[in-house]
C-alpha cells in the first residue's frame, strides 16, 4: 500500500507538470520527446501497479529487505516521472526540447536502474516466497534487452533514436496488459 501511494504521487506530479505546461499557453515551445517520456513514465507506473495487483498475495510474504528494495524502486520511478516534464516554468519561454536534453541522461539511468532493481526484487521474491528455482535462461528473455538499450540511451543524443525508443516502450507497455482485466 505504501509503495502504491508513492506511485500515486508520481502520477500526481506528472499531472501537475502537464497542468502547468498547458496553463503557460504560448510560452511553451512544444516538442515531442518530453511528453513521450511522460507517457512512458505514466505507463510504467500503471503497469507496475497492475502487475502488483495481480500478485497481491505475494506481498504478504515480502521480507523487510525485499520491501526496502521495492520502495527504492518506486522512489526511482517517482524521480523518473518527475524528470519527464519541467516543474518550474519561470517567466520566459519554456523549451521542452531543451528540457528533455537536460534530463534525458537522468531519465534513462533512472529507467534502467529501476528496471534492474525491480526485476532483481521480483526474482528474489519468487525464489524466497514462491520457492521458484532460478533458471539462467531467464536472462535471455527479451525484456532484458531493454536494460542495455536504456543505458545506451543515456549517452546517445540522436533525437530519432530517442523517439523510436519512447514510442516502442509505449507500445510495449500498452500491449503488455491490453485486453486483460484485473480479475485475470
C-alpha positions, 0 to 999 in steps of 0.5 A: 500500500505504501509503495502504491501511494508513492506511485500515486504521487508520481502520477500526481506530479506528472499531472501537475507538470502537464497542468502547468505546461498547458496553463503557460499557453504560448510560452511553451515551445512544444516538442515531442520527446518530453511528453513521450517520456511522460507517457512512458513514465505514466505507463510504467507506473500503471503497469507496475501497479497492475502487475502488483495487483495481480500478485497481491498475495505475494506481498504478504510474504515480502521480507523487510529487505525485499520491501526496502528494495521495492520502495527504492524502486518506486522512489526511482520511478517517482524521480523518473516521472518527475524528470519527464516534464519541467516543474518550474516554468519561470517567466520566459519561454519554456523549451521542452526540447531543451528540457528533455536534453537536460534530463534525458541522461537522468531519465534513462539511468533512472529507467534502467536502474529501476528496471534492474532493481525491480526485476532483481526484487521480483526474482528474489521474491519468487525464489524466497516466497514462491520457492521458484528455482532460478533458471539462467535462461531467464536472462535471455528473455527479451525484456532484458534487452531493454536494460542495455538499450536504456543505458545506451540511451543515456549517452546517445543524443540522436533525437530519432533514436530517442523517439523510436525508443519512447514510442516502442516502450509505449507500445510495449507497455500498452500491449503488455496488459491490453485486453486483460482485466484485473480479475485475470 
